[in-house]
Amino acid sequence: MPFLTIALISLALAVDAFAVALAAGVSLCNVDFRQTFRLAWHFGFFQGAMTIIGWAAGLSVRAFIESFAPWIAFGLLALIGVKMIIEALRDGPEERAAKDPTRGKTLLILSVATSIDALAIGLSFAVLKVGVWFPALFIGITATALTAFGLHLGCLLSNAAKLGAKAEIFGGLVLVAIGLKILSDHGVF
């Protein structure tokens, strides 16, 4: 597979990770190295690993995964997005500052949700008989870089606008919109 094709696939897969990281940066308002490392490493690792898992699964489960993958991604993103909106409306500034999407269960859910498309790409690689190791590594590195960039850009936008709860509501709406876009891209509606 040509390098340009791998690069374009990597960028396309990393768009969701970038958008989620942007929303996380907006909700955090201040981002440190550890938060950047956690989110970027997890998103990059999951993108690469899901590509390999999809490739290994091959054709045997392709039809099953392809039919449910958009719904799984939508459900996970909508769950986190709605939770962010509810907490923004309910919590005060102190409680919002204590929430960190780069930790715990939220980090795991976001990592899986943003990498489900990579599973489908891995399946495609298996069908096309393309080796997976270099593309998976490149996909992971691209997702890591765009996640770190998105997190810090979101933080800058949040600090520049002093959005507070509105920023968290916006971030939640972005996650739900990404989930809806995934459904739309897969012809669900």
C-alpha positions in Angstrom: 0.0 0.0 0.0 1.5 3.4 -0.9 2.6 5.7 1.9 0.3 8.5 0.8 -2.7 6.2 1.2 -1.5 5.1 4.6 -1.0 8.8 5.6 -4.5 9.8 4.4 -6.1 6.8 6.2 -4.2 7.8 9.4 -5.4 11.4 9.1 -9.0 10.3 8.5 -9.0 8.0 11.5 -7.4 10.7 13.7 -10.1 13.3 13.0 -12.4 11.8 15.6 -9.6 11.7 18.2 -8.7 15.3 17.4 -12.3 16.4 17.8 -12.7 14.6 21.1 -9.4 15.9 22.4 -10.5 19.4 21.4 -13.7 19.0 23.4 -11.7 17.6 26.4 -9.3 20.6 26.2 -12.3 23.0 26.2 -13.8 21.3 29.3 -10.4 21.2 31.2 -9.4 24.8 30.6 -5.9 24.0 31.8 -3.9 21.1 30.5 -0.7 19.7 32.0 1.9 17.3 30.5 0.4 14.3 32.3 -3.1 14.9 31.0 -1.7 15.4 27.5 0.4 12.2 27.7 -2.5 10.1 29.1 -5.0 11.1 26.4 -2.6 11.2 23.5 -1.0 7.8 24.4 -4.3 6.1 25.0 -5.9 7.4 21.8 -2.8 6.5 19.8 -2.4 3.1 21.3 -6.1 2.2 20.8 -6.0 3.4 17.2 -3.0 1.2 16.4 -4.2 -1.7 18.5 -7.7 -1.7 17.0 -6.2 -1.7 13.5 -4.2 -4.8 14.4 -7.2 -6.5 16.1 -9.4 -5.8 13.0 -6.7 -7.2 10.7 -6.4 -10.3 12.9 -10.1 -10.8 13.0 -10.1 -10.9 9.2 -13.2 -11.8 7.2 -14.7 -14.1 9.8 -16.4 -11.4 11.9 -16.4 -8.6 9.4 -20.1 -8.5 8.6 -21.0 -8.6 12.4 -18.6 -5.8 13.4 -19.4 -3.6 10.5 -23.1 -3.6 11.2 -22.7 -2.7 14.9 -19.6 -0.5 14.9 -21.3 2.8 14.1 -23.9 2.2 16.9 -21.2 1.3 19.4 -19.2 4.4 18.6 -22.3 6.6 18.7 -23.5 5.1 22.0 -20.1 5.6 23.7 -19.7 9.2 22.4 -23.3 10.1 23.1 -23.0 8.7 26.7 -19.9 10.8 27.5 -21.3 13.9 25.7 -24.7 13.8 27.4 -22.9 13.3 30.8 -20.7 16.4 30.1 -23.8 18.5 29.3 -25.7 17.3 32.4 -22.7 18.0 34.6 -22.2 21.4 33.1 -25.8 22.3 33.8 -25.7 20.8 37.3 -22.2 21.5 38.7 -20.6 24.7 39.8 -17.2 25.9 38.6 -15.4 24.0 41.4 -17.0 20.7 40.5 -16.3 21.2 36.8 -12.6 21.9 37.4 -12.4 18.6 39.3 -13.6 16.5 36.3 -10.9 15.1 34.1 -11.7 13.2 30.9 -8.1 12.0 30.8 -8.6 9.6 33.7 -10.4 6.5 34.6 -13.5 5.1 32.9 -14.1 8.2 30.8 -10.6 7.8 29.3 -11.2 4.2 28.4 -14.6 4.8 26.9 -13.3 7.7 24.8 -10.3 5.6 23.7 -12.6 2.8 22.5 -15.2 5.1 20.9 -12.6 7.0 18.8 -10.9 3.8 17.6 -13.7 1.7 16.4 -13.2 2.9 12.8 -9.6 1.7 13.1 -11.0 -1.8 13.7 -12.9 -1.6 10.3 -9.7 -0.3 8.6 -7.8 -3.3 10.0 -10.5 -5.6 8.6 -10.1 -3.9 5.2 -6.4 -4.4 5.4 -7.0 -8.1 5.9 -9.3 -8.3 2.9 -6.8 -6.4 0.7 -4.0 -8.6 2.0 -2.1 -5.6 3.2 0.5 -6.0 6.0 -0.7 -4.3 9.1 2.4 -3.4 11.2 3.6 -0.3 9.6 0.1 1.2 8.9 -0.9 0.4 12.5 2.2 2.2 13.8 1.6 5.2 11.6 -2.1 5.3 12.5 -1.2 5.3 16.2 1.5 8.0 15.9 -0.8 10.2 13.8 -3.7 9.9 16.4 -1.2 10.6 19.2 0.0 13.8 17.6 -3.4 15.1 16.6 -4.8 14.3 20.0 -2.1 16.3 21.8 -2.6 19.2 19.4 -6.4 19.1 19.8 -6.2 19.0 23.6 -4.0 22.0 23.7 -6.0 23.9 21.0 -9.2 23.3 23.0 -7.5 24.6 26.1 -6.4 27.7 24.3 -9.9 28.3 22.9 -11.4 27.8 26.3 -9.0 30.1 28.1 -9.4 32.8 25.4 -13.1 32.8 25.6 -13.6 32.2 29.3 -16.5 29.9 28.5 -16.9 27.9 31.7 -20.0 25.8 31.7 -20.9 26.8 28.1 -17.6 25.3 27.0 -18.4 22.0 28.6 -21.9 22.0 27.1 -20.3 22.7 23.7 -17.8 19.9 24.2 -20.6 17.5 25.0 -22.5 18.6 22.0 -19.4 18.0 19.8 -19.1 14.5 21.1 -22.8 13.7 20.4 -22.4 15.3 16.9 -19.3 13.1 16.2 -21.4 10.1 17.2 -24.2 11.2 14.8 -21.7 11.8 12.0 -20.4 8.3 12.5 -23.9 6.9 12.1 -24.5 9.1 9.0 -21.2 8.1 7.4 -22.2 4.5 7.8 -25.6 5.1 6.1 -27.7 4.6 9.2 -29.7 7.8 8.4 
